[in-house]
Amino acid sequence: MNYRRIFAAAAALCCVPAVGINSVIDNIPTVSAEENTVTADTITLNCVGDKSPIKLGGTTEIPTWYSDDETVAAVVPTGDLTAEITAVGKGNTSVYAVFSGQILRFDVVVLRETADEHLIKEVGTITLTNAQNGASADLSGIDNSAAKWSSSNDKVAVVDGKGNITAVGTGECVITAVYENVTYVINVISQYSPQPTTEPAEKYIGEMVLSDSEPSRKITVDLPDGMTVKYSSTDEKVAVVSADGTVTAKGSGNCRIYAEIGNSKSYIEVKSTYTGKSQETPVEVGNITLNAESPSQKISLTNIPSDAEIVWSSSDTSVAVVDPGGVIVAVGGGRCKVTADVAGDKKYVINVNVDGAGEFPVTEIRGIGKNVTLQEMSGNVKYYSSDESVASVDGKGVITSVGEGFAVITADSGKAVTYLRVRVVKAGIIGDANCDGKVTIADSTAILQHLGNEDKYALSEEGKINGDVDGVPGITSGDSLSIQKFDAKIISSLPEKP
């Protein structure tokens, strides 16, 4: 900043009372300057070309305006006590209003050259060795599979579509993940020394028999720290194997399932008599009717092993839901089928009719991350949620709201069953990204700061929900622009309609 020039200009002005600042936008707070140089405000502009008005108050003296760096931001007077700041280039600078008795400083941040400019974020550095030759990246809340991954040197390390990084040789490289307008950068230092390329010795480790009564089984292997296992089948018409080692019969015959761990290669001989008869038509075992007076019923199947694994499901969860213990709970009027898929046996179907004439009470939970506790029960109680993406429940019966929607929470002691229908709804004000109870230009600024440095300017989960207003899923610069339009009365409501 050219202090000599500013002070010379200030010396020519008359003495006036302390200057106050009143924004053109109602919700920028008033600041009184009591010292010679006062930081009045921080102004964040999203990209080049964006503008921000300033209005001063509390004096009749006309100030002189200056910018420290006009390649970042320029300032021009628009009236006696008003000015407008315009973003010129990405970066940081300060804009000053010089009076005879004091100087007001506005710190200006221009985030991008253009609205769609990519941001680059350093995730960190990882070191890979022979003992730990792999790592999984974490993009802080972003689904790894939604990003586009690449390695700057595939001879040092490679990365798959889910962000799993594997050392290939010695050296350094950069792993990048591109998601929307952000590029995440991971620096890799590889001390991994490839072993001589010899064909792994094959080791027989056992036999597996698959049949209609037991069409799938899982392989269990002990993995050294940092190592991964690769499974394969010699004949996928007989049996296939998943990444977690689950072998599933596809037909009758013999094949081998290989498990490769580093330079070790082991195999299992598979003998399959599978014919597909286990997929026969489900057996209907009964009908039940639920209503307001009798809104739930626990189902017990007979003539199956006591330790059999049963997977329960409902054909229409808007009519009734079923928990893993076989408790069917009415949700709304109508008909549906509840299926019990018994591993190694058959599928059994219960026809459910729900009389919707009565009321089925629902507990509303407002906001994400809120807690409700079920009534305490004695005994060995098992708790279930019909939809973990809406509400989860822990071993003490504490329900936590996870996302918007409907779920049924069940508590089963073996002797008694209690349940709670819950509906999770948004608690905040649409557009209130900083969760201060109102929608202002400060919410737009909070979003832009979060996008620029989410570690320093994190938004709460509720804030992310409130601030997502531009019709595009997730927090983006478009949400900030929509809030600015709403604040300037360009649009009358949020969320903004396409």
Secondary structure, DSSP 4 states (H G I P E B T S, - for coil): --HHHHHHHHHTSPP-SPPEE--SSTTSPPEE--SSEEEEEEEEEEETT-EEEEEEES--PPPEEEES-TTTEEEEE-SSSEEEEEE-SSEEEEEEEE-SS-EEEEEEEEEESSTTPPEEEEEEEEEE-SSS-EEE---SSS-GGGSEEEES-TTTEEE-TT-EEEE-SSEEEEEEEEETTEEEEEEEEE---PPP--PPEEEEEEEEEE-SSS-EEE------TT---EEEES-TTTEEE-TT-EEEE-SEEEEEEEEEETTEEEEEEEEEE--SGGGSPPEEEEEEEE-SSS-EEE----SS-TT--EEEEES-TTTEEE-TTSEEEE-SSEEEEEEEEETTS-EEEEEEEE-TTS----EEEESTT-EEEPPP--SS-EEEES-TTTEEE-TT-EEEE-SSEEEEEEEE-SS-EEEEEEEEE--S-TT-TT-SSS--HHHHHHHHHHHH-TTTSPPPHHHHHHH--SSSSS--HHHHHHHHHHHTTSSSSSSPP-
